[in-house]
Amino acid sequence: MNRLLLIGWQLALRRLGYTGLSSLVLLALAAVTLAWMPQVSRQAESMRASLDVQASAVARQGPPARRPTSGEQLVEFMSRFPPLTQCSSDLRAVFAIAGRHKVVLAKGDYQLKAEPNTSLVSYSVTFPVRNEYAALKSFTADVLEAMPHVALDELRMSRADSGSGALDSLVRFTFVYRSP
């Protein structure tokens, strides 16, 4: 079969030359394009009809709402942060989550800091913790999921003994609040 194709190729090349063969290839491509055009045209018409339906639906909705200014957007953004008075209830929630995961928060370092040139206050809480990896991971994940205004700033883990399952860890959360 390959031999027949090779002989056919050599015969066509001798009779038509490279220019003739190129012309035949281009002619075949043009025929395929012409055969394909009605299908492309039908697809274009269906897409155009779909866009017309969507455009009429948008026109029925009326004019678009006024776009807020950047100042209004900033005020809206800042209003999404909880007030500083919520801090104590957030800490109770952190301790409750720690209790569910059997993570002991025996000691903590707390630091309140006003952010310059904003009406935000950050409250950093650092807990030294000794527990297994799975419990620490679940604890931090639940805190972050429960409170979107909290960031995990640091999670440092070390293991004193390779045979031990418990990790000596340092967990630092930063709570962000609106100042009063």
Backbone bond lengths (Angstrom), bond angles and torsions (degrees), N, CA, C in turn:
res aa  C-N    CA-C-N  psi(-1)  N-CA   C-N-CA  omega(-1)  CA-C   N-CA-C  phi
1 M - - - 1.452 - - 1.529 110.55 -
2 N 1.340 116.29 -45.77 1.457 119.83 179.46 1.524 110.31 -63.46
3 R 1.326 115.79 -36.68 1.466 119.87 179.42 1.519 109.98 -63.89
4 L 1.346 117.54 -40.62 1.465 120.94 179.41 1.526 110.66 -64.57
5 L 1.334 116.58 -40.62 1.465 119.84 177.98 1.522 111.49 -63.87
6 L 1.311 115.85 -40.77 1.462 120.00 179.03 1.521 111.03 -64.28
7 I 1.327 116.83 -43.16 1.473 120.44 178.59 1.521 109.88 -64.19
8 G 1.370 116.66 -42.48 1.470 120.25 178.75 1.521 111.23 -62.60
9 W 1.337 117.35 -40.94 1.464 121.72 178.13 1.518 111.16 -62.19
10 Q 1.327 117.90 -45.40 1.466 122.14 -178.97 1.525 110.78 -65.21
11 L 1.354 117.35 -40.02 1.459 121.22 179.02 1.527 110.93 -65.29
12 A 1.350 117.07 -44.58 1.464 120.46 179.18 1.518 110.99 -64.85
13 L 1.326 116.27 -36.46 1.460 119.92 179.93 1.522 110.73 -67.00
14 R 1.353 117.21 -40.10 1.469 119.81 178.84 1.515 111.67 -66.90
15 R 1.335 118.24 -40.71 1.464 120.70 -175.41 1.530 112.22 -78.30
16 L 1.369 117.78 -41.24 1.467 120.05 -173.73 1.525 113.66 -102.23
17 G 1.294 117.81 -28.82 1.459 121.28 -176.49 1.524 109.84 80.05
18 Y 1.315 114.87 175.88 1.457 119.51 -178.80 1.523 111.88 -65.46
19 T 1.305 117.14 -37.52 1.461 121.13 -179.46 1.516 110.56 -65.22
20 G 1.292 117.47 -43.59 1.464 121.14 179.20 1.512 112.13 -64.06
21 L 1.343 117.10 -43.36 1.464 120.10 178.37 1.525 111.28 -64.35
22 S 1.334 117.30 -40.29 1.464 120.94 177.19 1.519 110.16 -62.15
23 S 1.313 116.37 -40.17 1.466 120.32 178.59 1.517 111.03 -64.06
24 L 1.330 117.93 -40.15 1.467 121.39 178.15 1.535 111.19 -64.36
25 V 1.322 116.88 -40.78 1.460 119.93 178.16 1.521 110.27 -63.41
26 L 1.327 117.04 -44.74 1.466 120.57 178.55 1.523 111.27 -63.96
27 L 1.310 117.85 -38.05 1.459 122.06 177.98 1.530 110.44 -64.44
28 A 1.341 117.07 -39.84 1.470 120.96 177.92 1.527 110.18 -65.42
29 L 1.341 116.89 -41.78 1.469 120.04 177.93 1.525 111.52 -62.87
30 A 1.328 116.76 -39.38 1.465 120.46 178.34 1.521 110.62 -64.77
31 A 1.331 117.78 -39.24 1.465 121.11 179.37 1.530 110.40 -65.41
32 V 1.322 117.34 -41.79 1.468 120.87 178.56 1.525 109.88 -64.11
33 T 1.325 117.15 -42.10 1.470 121.42 179.11 1.524 110.92 -62.21
34 L 1.333 117.18 -43.71 1.468 120.35 179.19 1.523 111.11 -65.00
35 A 1.309 117.74 -35.98 1.460 120.42 178.86 1.525 111.09 -70.41
36 W 1.316 117.57 -28.53 1.460 122.93 -175.84 1.529 112.41 -86.09
37 M 1.311 117.94 -21.27 1.471 122.71 -174.40 1.534 113.89 -57.97
38 P 1.332 121.85 -42.78 1.467 119.03 -179.54 1.530 112.70 -60.95
39 Q 1.325 117.56 -37.65 1.466 120.68 178.98 1.523 110.11 -65.94
40 V 1.325 118.17 -43.73 1.471 121.89 178.83 1.526 109.64 -63.39
41 S 1.311 117.15 -38.64 1.459 121.04 179.78 1.534 110.86 -65.15
42 R 1.347 116.94 -41.78 1.473 119.91 177.70 1.532 110.95 -63.19
43 Q 1.322 117.51 -41.93 1.457 120.68 178.46 1.526 111.18 -63.25
44 A 1.324 116.66 -40.95 1.465 120.38 179.41 1.528 110.51 -64.03
45 E 1.329 117.24 -40.70 1.468 120.34 178.63 1.523 111.21 -64.62
46 S 1.340 117.50 -40.64 1.467 119.49 179.73 1.524 110.46 -66.80
47 M 1.331 118.09 -38.81 1.461 121.25 177.43 1.527 110.42 -65.93
48 R 1.319 117.21 -40.33 1.464 121.32 179.07 1.526 110.28 -63.24
49 A 1.337 117.82 -41.44 1.465 121.47 178.51 1.527 110.26 -64.85
50 S 1.319 117.49 -40.29 1.466 121.29 178.52 1.530 110.63 -63.79
51 L 1.323 116.89 -42.23 1.469 120.32 178.15 1.520 111.45 -65.19
52 D 1.343 117.26 -36.75 1.463 120.19 177.79 1.521 111.06 -63.52
53 V 1.340 116.94 -40.44 1.465 120.81 178.44 1.526 109.74 -64.05
54 Q 1.336 116.67 -44.04 1.461 120.05 179.56 1.525 111.30 -65.46
55 A 1.314 117.67 -39.48 1.463 120.99 179.73 1.521 110.86 -65.01
56 S 1.325 117.71 -40.14 1.462 119.27 178.94 1.523 110.90 -68.24
57 A 1.338 117.90 -33.75 1.471 120.69 176.96 1.524 110.44 -65.86
58 V 1.318 116.76 -40.64 1.467 120.66 178.52 1.527 110.05 -66.98
59 A 1.333 117.45 -38.64 1.461 120.72 -179.88 1.530 110.92 -65.63
60 R 1.331 117.21 -34.45 1.473 120.11 178.88 1.516 111.71 -69.66
61 Q 1.334 118.44 -23.99 1.457 121.42 -178.63 1.522 112.05 -71.53
62 G 1.278 118.24 -19.24 1.451 120.86 179.77 1.516 111.15 95.32
63 P 1.338 115.93 -172.98 1.467 119.20 -177.71 1.528 111.23 -67.96
64 P 1.324 116.45 150.79 1.466 118.72 179.66 1.528 111.36 -66.37
65 A 1.310 115.70 154.04 1.464 120.80 179.30 1.525 110.20 -66.64
66 R 1.308 115.01 153.59 1.461 120.02 -179.96 1.519 108.94 -66.04
67 R 1.304 115.58 133.91 1.463 121.62 179.37 1.534 108.50 -80.16
68 P 1.353 116.59 127.54 1.466 118.56 -178.73 1.534 111.64 -67.17
69 T 1.311 114.95 149.96 1.461 119.95 177.80 1.518 109.31 -73.19
70 S 1.312 116.40 167.70 1.470 119.40 179.86 1.524 111.09 -63.98
71 G 1.310 118.10 -34.08 1.458 120.91 176.71 1.523 111.64 -64.57
72 E 1.336 115.68 -42.23 1.464 119.65 177.44 1.528 111.07 -66.10
73 Q 1.323 116.60 -37.61 1.458 120.16 177.42 1.528 110.88 -64.19
74 L 1.323 116.65 -39.34 1.459 120.52 178.88 1.530 111.03 -65.53
75 V 1.318 116.49 -42.37 1.471 120.35 177.95 1.521 109.86 -62.47
76 E 1.324 117.28 -42.54 1.469 121.52 178.16 1.527 110.81 -62.59
77 F 1.339 116.48 -43.23 1.464 121.10 178.94 1.524 110.89 -61.68
78 M 1.316 116.81 -47.06 1.461 120.96 -178.08 1.536 110.91 -65.44
79 S 1.318 117.02 -32.20 1.464 119.50 -179.06 1.525 111.89 -70.60
80 R 1.316 117.95 -16.13 1.467 121.06 179.24 1.531 112.44 -74.98
81 F 1.316 117.49 -18.94 1.457 120.36 177.56 1.522 108.72 -79.14
82 P 1.321 117.09 142.73 1.473 118.79 179.14 1.522 110.46 -72.98
83 P 1.332 116.94 159.64 1.469 120.11 177.69 1.528 110.44 -72.80
84 L 1.318 116.65 159.00 1.454 122.54 -178.85 1.531 111.88 -61.44
85 T 1.306 117.81 -24.87 1.466 120.98 179.38 1.526 112.31 -64.66
86 Q 1.308 118.30 -15.17 1.470 122.94 179.63 1.531 112.03 -81.88
87 C 1.317 117.34 -6.40 1.462 122.16 -174.83 1.521 113.01 -56.05
88 S 1.314 117.54 -47.06 1.472 119.58 -176.50 1.528 111.33 -65.70
89 S 1.327 117.92 -38.72 1.469 119.38 178.04 1.530 111.00 -68.54
90 D 1.339 117.44 -32.64 1.462 120.12 176.00 1.529 110.97 -66.13
91 L 1.328 116.99 -40.87 1.465 119.88 178.00 1.529 111.21 -65.51
92 R 1.329 116.73 -37.48 1.470 119.32 175.47 1.524 110.15 -62.28
93 A 1.329 116.32 -39.44 1.472 120.32 178.88 1.528 110.86 -65.20
94 V 1.338 117.60 -39.49 1.467 120.93 177.45 1.522 110.09 -62.25
95 F 1.323 117.39 -43.61 1.460 120.31 179.35 1.530 111.22 -67.15
96 A 1.328 117.14 -34.73 1.465 120.30 177.41 1.534 110.63 -67.11
97 I 1.321 116.57 -41.86 1.468 120.61 177.98 1.528 109.61 -64.38
98 A 1.325 116.97 -41.57 1.467 120.66 177.77 1.524 109.97 -60.83
99 G 1.313 117.55 -40.25 1.460 121.12 178.82 1.519 112.18 -63.71
100 R 1.329 116.82 -39.45 1.470 120.06 178.55 1.519 111.75 -62.81
101 H 1.333 116.62 -33.57 1.470 120.91 -178.13 1.529 112.38 -96.62
102 K 1.331 116.01 7.48 1.466 122.02 -179.80 1.529 111.89 56.88
103 V 1.320 114.69 39.87 1.463 122.48 175.14 1.524 106.67 -101.95
104 V 1.305 116.36 122.09 1.465 121.03 -177.57 1.522 109.05 -90.64
105 L 1.339 115.04 122.18 1.461 121.62 176.75 1.527 107.12 -107.01
106 A 1.322 115.63 76.46 1.461 120.75 -174.55 1.524 112.34 -73.53
107 K 1.297 117.02 -30.69 1.459 121.20 -174.45 1.528 108.27 -140.92
108 G 1.315 116.92 152.24 1.456 120.64 177.13 1.511 111.18 -154.16
109 D 1.317 115.57 148.61 1.462 121.44 173.76 1.521 106.82 -109.03
110 Y 1.326 116.80 130.02 1.451 122.64 -174.41 1.524 108.83 -120.34
111 Q 1.334 116.17 136.40 1.465 119.64 -179.95 1.529 109.13 -142.98
112 L 1.324 115.91 122.62 1.459 122.64 177.47 1.519 108.40 -100.17
113 K 1.344 116.42 131.49 1.458 119.52 -177.14 1.527 109.34 -142.53
114 A 1.343 115.53 129.04 1.460 120.65 176.69 1.526 108.09 -82.63
115 E 1.321 116.11 131.55 1.465 120.57 178.71 1.530 108.88 -78.31
116 P 1.336 117.54 131.35 1.466 119.54 -177.73 1.530 111.77 -67.46
117 N 1.314 115.10 143.07 1.466 124.63 176.17 1.529 113.70 61.62
118 T 1.304 118.53 20.96 1.468 121.77 175.06 1.514 108.92 -138.95
119 S 1.298 114.88 170.91 1.463 119.21 175.20 1.527 109.81 -101.87
120 L 1.328 116.24 32.57 1.461 121.45 179.34 1.522 110.70 -109.00
121 V 1.326 114.32 150.02 1.459 122.49 177.37 1.524 106.46 -126.59
122 S 1.320 116.04 134.99 1.472 118.66 175.96 1.518 108.76 -109.66
123 Y 1.313 114.31 142.31 1.460 121.50 -178.73 1.516 106.56 -126.47
124 S 1.328 116.47 106.17 1.465 121.30 -178.36 1.519 109.86 -93.90
125 V 1.334 114.42 135.36 1.457 121.47 -179.83 1.520 107.48 -128.65
126 T 1.328 116.71 124.62 1.459 122.20 -179.51 1.516 108.83 -117.33
127 F 1.334 114.79 125.25 1.466 120.73 -179.78 1.523 110.10 -119.40
128 P 1.342 118.36 123.85 1.463 119.36 167.18 1.535 107.57 -80.60
129 V 1.321 116.82 130.81 1.457 121.48 -173.91 1.522 109.17 -134.83
130 R 1.322 115.67 143.58 1.464 121.16 173.51 1.526 106.89 -125.18
131 N 1.345 115.29 111.25 1.456 119.85 -179.01 1.520 109.28 -164.95
132 E 1.326 116.81 179.06 1.459 121.70 178.46 1.527 109.87 -79.36
133 Y 1.328 114.80 159.15 1.464 121.28 -175.90 1.529 111.66 -59.69
134 A 1.317 117.64 -45.92 1.468 120.66 -176.57 1.528 111.38 -60.09
135 A 1.322 117.07 -41.66 1.463 120.32 179.47 1.526 111.14 -66.63
136 L 1.338 117.70 -40.77 1.469 120.91 178.51 1.525 111.07 -65.09
137 K 1.310 115.57 -42.33 1.468 120.03 -179.94 1.527 110.44 -63.24
138 S 1.316 117.44 -46.96 1.465 121.09 179.70 1.522 111.37 -64.03
139 F 1.313 116.87 -41.44 1.462 121.53 179.43 1.529 111.12 -60.10
140 T 1.329 116.64 -53.13 1.472 119.49 -178.40 1.526 111.54 -64.44
141 A 1.326 117.17 -38.69 1.466 119.76 179.52 1.525 111.02 -64.39
142 D 1.321 117.16 -41.67 1.465 119.74 179.94 1.530 112.26 -67.38
143 V 1.321 116.58 -37.97 1.474 118.90 177.20 1.523 109.88 -62.63
144 L 1.321 117.04 -46.19 1.465 120.45 -178.09 1.528 111.74 -67.14
145 E 1.311 116.47 -34.09 1.465 119.40 179.08 1.522 111.74 -73.37
146 A 1.316 116.66 -37.31 1.471 120.88 -177.39 1.524 112.31 -72.58
147 M 1.334 117.09 -30.35 1.459 120.19 -174.45 1.534 109.78 -130.85
148 P 1.321 117.83 100.34 1.470 120.14 -177.47 1.520 114.47 -68.26
149 H 1.319 118.06 -12.62 1.469 121.30 179.50 1.528 112.15 -91.85
150 V 1.339 116.44 13.10 1.460 121.67 -179.33 1.525 108.76 -111.12
151 A 1.339 114.98 139.67 1.466 120.99 176.43 1.525 108.40 -119.77
152 L 1.315 115.46 143.44 1.463 121.00 174.44 1.519 106.30 -91.18
153 D 1.322 116.51 104.30 1.460 120.86 -176.46 1.517 112.96 -82.30
154 E 1.334 116.25 -35.52 1.458 118.39 -175.86 1.514 109.03 -150.40
155 L 1.311 114.77 137.93 1.458 121.71 172.54 1.517 105.86 -141.47
156 R 1.316 115.16 98.96 1.458 121.74 -177.21 1.525 107.79 -109.32
157 M 1.328 115.94 129.49 1.466 120.16 -178.81 1.515 109.88 -128.13
158 S 1.333 114.89 143.20 1.464 120.30 174.13 1.518 107.60 -147.77
159 R 1.313 114.21 155.04 1.458 120.11 179.96 1.514 107.86 -125.67
160 A 1.310 117.17 119.71 1.462 121.24 -177.64 1.521 111.17 -71.48
161 D 1.309 116.88 -36.94 1.456 121.27 -176.98 1.524 108.27 -125.97
162 S 1.314 117.69 129.85 1.455 120.54 -176.47 1.525 112.18 -66.32
163 G 1.294 118.35 -21.94 1.453 121.63 179.11 1.520 113.22 -82.85
164 S 1.301 116.88 -15.00 1.462 121.64 -177.17 1.523 110.46 -82.34
165 G 1.322 115.90 142.45 1.464 120.14 176.16 1.505 112.76 -87.67
166 A 1.325 117.09 -16.16 1.466 121.65 -177.03 1.526 110.34 -85.07
167 L 1.315 114.59 143.35 1.465 122.37 178.61 1.521 109.22 -111.88
168 D 1.315 116.31 140.92 1.461 121.08 169.45 1.522 105.51 -88.13
169 S 1.323 116.90 118.71 1.461 120.63 -172.30 1.515 111.62 -129.06
170 L 1.307 113.68 159.30 1.451 122.05 173.77 1.527 105.87 -128.11
171 V 1.309 117.13 121.01 1.465 122.60 -178.03 1.522 108.09 -117.34
172 R 1.342 116.10 124.02 1.475 119.66 178.57 1.527 108.92 -122.75
173 F 1.324 114.46 120.25 1.465 122.39 175.08 1.528 108.91 -107.22
174 T 1.313 116.60 146.30 1.463 121.18 170.67 1.518 108.53 -121.27
175 F 1.323 115.05 122.49 1.451 122.77 177.36 1.525 106.79 -96.38
176 V 1.320 117.51 137.14 1.474 120.88 179.77 1.528 107.40 -115.97
177 Y 1.345 115.34 128.23 1.456 122.24 -176.95 1.529 109.76 -130.74
178 R 1.333 113.63 160.47 1.468 120.22 169.03 1.512 107.74 -79.52
179 S 1.310 116.32 136.69 1.465 118.03 176.41 1.529 109.33 -74.63
180 P 1.328 116.95 152.21 1.477 120.28 -176.21 1.511 113.45 -66.77
